[in-house]
Amino acid sequence: MEKKENFKGFNKDEYVPILRDESITFLYDLVQKFQPKKILEIGTYIGYSASVLLSSSPNSTLDTVEIKEENSNLACENLKVFGGRVEVFCQDAKDFIETKCKEKKKYDFIFLDGPKGQYVRYLPILKELLESGGVLVADNVYFHGMVKMEGKIPHKHRSIVNNLRQFINDITLDTDFQTTIYDIGDGISVSYKK
């Protein structure tokens, strides 16, 4: 697996939305164990997590969605080594998943790492896209620990935190899923669809 420092667009001197080291190991092991055939990733950034997904499961194909063109272009460059196993889509994730839902596309593994405040809105559509027996993994469900905080949430983060709390509530109470939330990185939920 390639080091993130080697990815075009990675800058160690500024904040970049890349998986934390403990989350990388967890995701790699989970995908290696599960060996999915078709993976969907929401939130490509420069393609690092996509490379983790593809490296851990050599027979998988991956559709990955990134809204920012500059990041999408960097991801395409960084993921060239995987050839035809990966397709990078530069568009809004909700538009993408709604289109795939209409096309009756199915995935057996979904990695959700896009805009955190949208997780709850994506959930019903992602559930439709996920095969029975498939896995939905969502990263950063604790949003810098604020989701677990008691008391007042800073105004600028309040709606993201409330939406993530609703996402966690919805996915843990949905009887079609078996969900566990791990205190790894900034919180990772793993939901198996029955």
C-alpha positions as CSV (number, residue, x, y, z in Angstrom):
1,M,0.0,0.0,0.0
2,E,1.4,3.4,-1.1
3,K,2.2,5.9,1.6
4,K,-0.1,9.0,1.7
5,E,2.9,11.3,1.6
6,N,3.6,9.9,-2.0
7,F,0.2,11.0,-3.3
8,K,0.1,14.1,-5.6
9,G,-1.8,16.8,-3.8
10,F,-0.8,15.7,-0.3
11,N,0.7,18.4,1.9
12,K,1.8,17.4,5.4
13,D,2.0,21.0,6.5
14,E,-1.7,21.7,6.1
15,Y,-4.9,20.0,7.1
16,V,-6.0,17.4,4.5
17,P,-9.1,15.2,4.8
18,I,-7.3,11.9,4.7
19,L,-8.0,8.8,6.9
20,R,-6.1,8.7,10.2
21,D,-3.6,5.9,10.5
22,E,-5.7,3.8,12.9
23,S,-8.7,4.2,10.5
24,I,-6.6,3.1,7.5
25,T,-5.6,-0.1,9.3
26,F,-9.2,-0.8,10.4
27,L,-10.5,-0.2,6.9
28,Y,-7.8,-2.2,5.2
29,D,-8.4,-5.2,7.5
30,L,-12.2,-5.0,7.1
31,V,-12.1,-4.9,3.3
32,Q,-9.4,-7.6,3.2
33,K,-11.7,-9.9,5.3
34,F,-14.9,-9.1,3.3
35,Q,-13.4,-9.1,-0.2
36,P,-16.2,-7.1,-1.9
37,K,-16.6,-7.2,-5.7
38,K,-18.2,-3.8,-6.2
39,I,-17.3,-0.8,-3.9
40,L,-18.7,2.7,-3.8
41,E,-16.8,5.5,-2.1
42,I,-18.4,8.9,-1.4
43,G,-15.6,11.5,-0.9
44,T,-12.5,10.7,-2.9
45,Y,-10.4,13.7,-2.1
46,I,-7.0,12.8,-3.8
47,G,-7.7,9.0,-3.9
48,Y,-5.8,7.8,-0.8
49,S,-8.7,5.9,0.8
50,A,-9.6,4.5,-2.7
51,S,-6.1,3.1,-2.9
52,V,-6.5,1.5,0.5
53,L,-9.8,-0.1,-0.6
54,L,-8.4,-1.4,-3.9
55,S,-5.1,-2.6,-2.4
56,S,-6.9,-4.7,0.3
57,S,-9.2,-6.4,-2.2
58,P,-7.4,-7.2,-5.5
59,N,-10.6,-8.4,-7.3
60,S,-12.7,-5.4,-6.4
61,T,-13.8,-2.6,-8.7
62,L,-14.5,0.9,-7.3
63,D,-16.7,3.8,-8.2
64,T,-15.6,6.9,-6.3
65,V,-17.3,10.3,-6.2
66,E,-15.6,13.7,-5.6
67,I,-17.3,17.1,-6.2
68,K,-14.2,19.2,-6.5
69,E,-12.6,19.0,-9.9
70,E,-9.1,19.7,-8.7
71,N,-9.3,16.8,-6.2
72,S,-10.9,14.6,-8.8
73,N,-8.1,15.2,-11.3
74,L,-5.5,14.4,-8.6
75,A,-7.3,11.2,-7.7
76,C,-7.4,10.1,-11.3
77,E,-3.6,10.6,-11.5
78,N,-3.0,8.9,-8.2
79,L,-5.2,5.9,-9.0
80,K,-3.8,5.2,-12.5
81,V,-1.9,2.2,-11.1
82,F,-5.3,0.5,-10.6
83,G,-6.2,0.8,-14.3
84,G,-9.7,-0.2,-15.2
85,R,-10.6,-1.2,-11.6
86,V,-11.5,2.3,-10.6
87,E,-13.7,5.0,-12.0
88,V,-13.6,8.5,-10.5
89,F,-16.8,10.6,-10.9
90,C,-16.6,14.4,-10.5
91,Q,-20.1,15.3,-9.4
92,D,-22.3,15.9,-6.4
93,A,-22.6,12.7,-4.4
94,K,-26.4,12.9,-3.9
95,D,-27.0,13.3,-7.7
96,F,-24.6,10.4,-8.3
97,I,-26.3,8.0,-5.9
98,E,-29.8,8.9,-7.0
99,T,-28.8,8.2,-10.6
100,K,-27.3,4.8,-9.7
101,C,-30.4,4.0,-7.7
102,K,-32.6,4.6,-10.7
103,E,-30.2,2.5,-12.8
104,K,-30.7,-0.3,-10.1
105,K,-26.9,-0.4,-9.6
106,K,-25.8,-2.4,-6.5
107,Y,-22.7,-2.4,-4.5
108,D,-21.6,-4.9,-1.8
109,F,-19.4,-2.4,0.1
110,I,-20.0,1.3,0.5
111,F,-17.5,3.7,2.2
112,L,-19.1,7.0,3.2
113,D,-16.5,9.7,3.8
114,G,-18.0,12.8,2.1
115,P,-19.8,15.7,3.7
116,K,-20.7,14.7,7.2
117,G,-23.9,16.7,7.4
118,Q,-25.3,14.8,4.5
119,Y,-24.9,11.2,5.8
120,V,-28.4,11.1,7.1
121,R,-29.8,12.3,3.8
122,Y,-27.7,9.8,1.8
123,L,-28.7,6.8,4.1
124,P,-32.0,5.8,2.5
125,I,-30.5,5.9,-1.0
126,L,-27.3,4.0,0.1
127,K,-29.5,1.4,1.7
128,E,-31.1,0.8,-1.7
129,L,-27.8,0.6,-3.4
130,L,-26.3,-1.9,-1.0
131,E,-26.7,-5.6,-1.7
132,S,-28.1,-7.8,1.0
133,G,-25.1,-9.1,3.0
134,G,-23.2,-5.9,2.0
135,V,-21.4,-3.5,4.3
136,L,-21.8,0.3,4.8
137,V,-18.9,2.0,6.5
138,A,-19.1,5.6,7.6
139,D,-16.0,7.6,8.7
140,N,-15.9,10.5,11.2
141,V,-19.3,9.9,12.7
142,Y,-18.1,11.6,15.9
143,F,-17.1,14.8,14.1
144,H,-14.1,15.8,16.2
145,G,-15.7,14.2,19.2
146,M,-18.6,16.7,19.2
147,V,-21.3,14.1,18.5
148,K,-20.6,12.5,21.9
149,M,-20.3,15.9,23.7
150,E,-22.8,16.9,26.3
151,G,-24.0,20.5,26.4
152,K,-24.0,23.2,23.9
153,I,-22.4,22.6,20.5
154,P,-20.7,25.6,18.8
155,H,-23.2,27.2,16.4
156,K,-21.2,26.7,13.3
157,H,-21.1,23.0,13.8
158,R,-24.6,22.4,15.3
159,S,-26.4,21.2,12.2
160,I,-23.6,18.8,11.2
161,V,-23.5,17.4,14.7
162,N,-27.4,17.1,14.8
163,N,-27.4,15.4,11.4
164,L,-24.7,12.9,12.4
165,R,-26.6,12.1,15.6
166,Q,-29.7,11.5,13.5
167,F,-27.6,9.3,11.1
168,I,-26.3,7.2,14.0
169,N,-29.8,6.9,15.5
170,D,-31.4,6.0,12.1
171,I,-28.8,3.4,11.2
172,T,-28.6,1.8,14.7
173,L,-32.4,1.5,14.9
174,D,-32.9,0.2,11.4
175,T,-33.6,-3.5,11.7
176,D,-32.3,-4.2,8.2
177,F,-28.8,-3.3,9.5
178,Q,-26.6,-4.7,12.2
179,T,-24.5,-1.7,13.2
180,T,-21.5,-1.3,15.4
181,I,-19.7,2.0,16.1
182,Y,-16.0,1.8,16.8
183,D,-14.0,4.4,18.8
184,I,-11.3,4.4,16.1
185,G,-10.0,7.6,14.6
186,D,-13.0,10.0,14.8
187,G,-15.6,7.3,15.0
188,I,-16.4,4.6,12.4
189,S,-19.7,3.0,12.0
190,V,-19.9,-0.4,10.3
191,S,-23.4,-1.6,9.2
192,Y,-24.1,-5.1,7.8
193,K,-27.2,-5.2,5.7
194,K,-29.3,-8.3,6.4
